Amino acid sequence: MKTSKLTGAALDWAVAKCEGLTVNIDGGMVRLIGQPFDRHYDFWAPSTDWEQGGPIIARERISVRDDGGDRWAADDGIHGAAYGPTPLIAAMRCYVASKLGDKVELPEGL
């Protein structure tokens, strides 16, 4: 699938892959495996949760800007811009594109 089209669990799964996390898909959500249980981090959703996606944006130095209308742009200064309907989706697409490229092979169920 094109990185620019990733959303929801597919995008969260791709970010987990970039982060080296072990996950499975549980009811359409990405669940962390091998992590101590924590209500907040049991499920992995950096494309909708600022507490998970925010540190990635800061660490990777991804800049995010309103691109007009209902579109946001995110850029890491190296790999070009990625776009999305929210700042987190744009930033996570940018991160995945920088690590995995323009296309991602998704596992069964996504």
C-alpha positions, 0 to 999 in steps of 0.5 A: 500500500502507498505510504501516503494512503495509510490510515488507522491500524495500518498506519499505526502498525507501520509506525510500530514496525519503524519503532521495532515494536512487536505487535498484533492486530486485535479487533482492528487495533494494534496491540503491543506485545511483550510490554508491561500492561499499561492502560495507555500503552496497551494499544499502539495508536501514534496516529491519533494519540499525541502521547505516543506520536508526539515524542516521535515527532520531536525525536525525528524533528518532523515539522508540521504545518496547516496546509490549508483546508482540511490538509496538514503537511509534515516534513523531516527536512530530508525525505520530503513532505507527507500529507494527511487530514490531521497533524498526527496522520501527516507526521506518522506518514512522513516518519513511515516514508522516511524509514520504509519508503513510499510503499509498505507491505501490510500483514494479513488482516490490514 
